[in-house]
């Protein structure tokens, strides 16, 4: 992955893929750095918006996570059980 990123540092999807690896290893700061890069390149990359929300939740930054989730759903509206989960998260935050 490192060589791919060195050869194509402007590829948002590669940064997102690297972040997914770091997320799976619970290296949230490293994941966040790649996700910040991915979103600077392509702010509409829904998977990066979702992944950074995951990292931010793990880093105990729920307000920032919700903002990224809002951006993600503004690009791809959610329905059904995902919408119910979103509503539940908003309700939990209000408590």
N, C-alpha and C positions, 0 to 999 in steps of 0.2 A: 504494500500500500504506500509506503514511504516513497518508493521510486516513482510510482504512478503520480503521486501528488507533486513530486519534484519536477516531473516532466509536463504536468498540466495543472499548475497551481490555481488557475482560474476556473476549474471545473467544480461547480457547486455540488454535484452529485457525488464526486469522489470525497469531498470533505464530509458530506452527510454519511457516506459509507464508513469512513474512518471513525466518525463520531459514534456510529452504531456499534462498532467494535469496542470503543472505549466505554460506552454505556453498559455493554454486556460484562465488562470487567470491573464495573463500578468505579471507573475513573472519570467522575463527572466533570471535574475541572478541565481535563483534556478533551472530553467530548464537547464541552461548552465552547472551547476555543475553536474547534473545527466547525461547530455549528454557527458560531458568530461569523466565521469566514464564509461559510456556505450562504448565509443569509445576506451578507454584504454583496455577494455575487448575484444571488437570485432570491430576493425577499419573498417571492411567490412559491418557493419550493415547499409544498405542504409537509412533506416528510421531515424536513429540517425544522419547520415550525413545531411540529408535534414532538420531535426528538429533543429540541431545546426545552420544551415545556417539561418533558420527562426529567431532564437533567436538573432543571431549576427546582422542580418539586423535591428531588433528592437532595438538593443543596438548601432546602428550606426557604425557597423564594416563591411562595404560592402566587403572590400578586403578579409577578413577572411571568410565571407559568401561564396564568389565566390570560394575560395579554397575548401571548404567543398562540394559545389555543383559539382565542377570538380571531386572530389573523388567519389561522389555518381554516377555520370554518367559514370565514368570509370568502375564501377562494373556492372551497368545496363544501357546500352546505351539508350538515349531518342530519340524519333521520333516524327514526326507530329507536332501538336500544341505545345507540350512541347519543341521541338527543336526550333521552331519559338520564343517562349518566351525566351529561353536561348540566342538566337542570339540577340534579342531585348535588353535584360539586358546587354549583353556585349557591344552593340552599345551605350546604355545610359551611361554606365560607361566611355566610351571613350570621351563623350562630356564634 
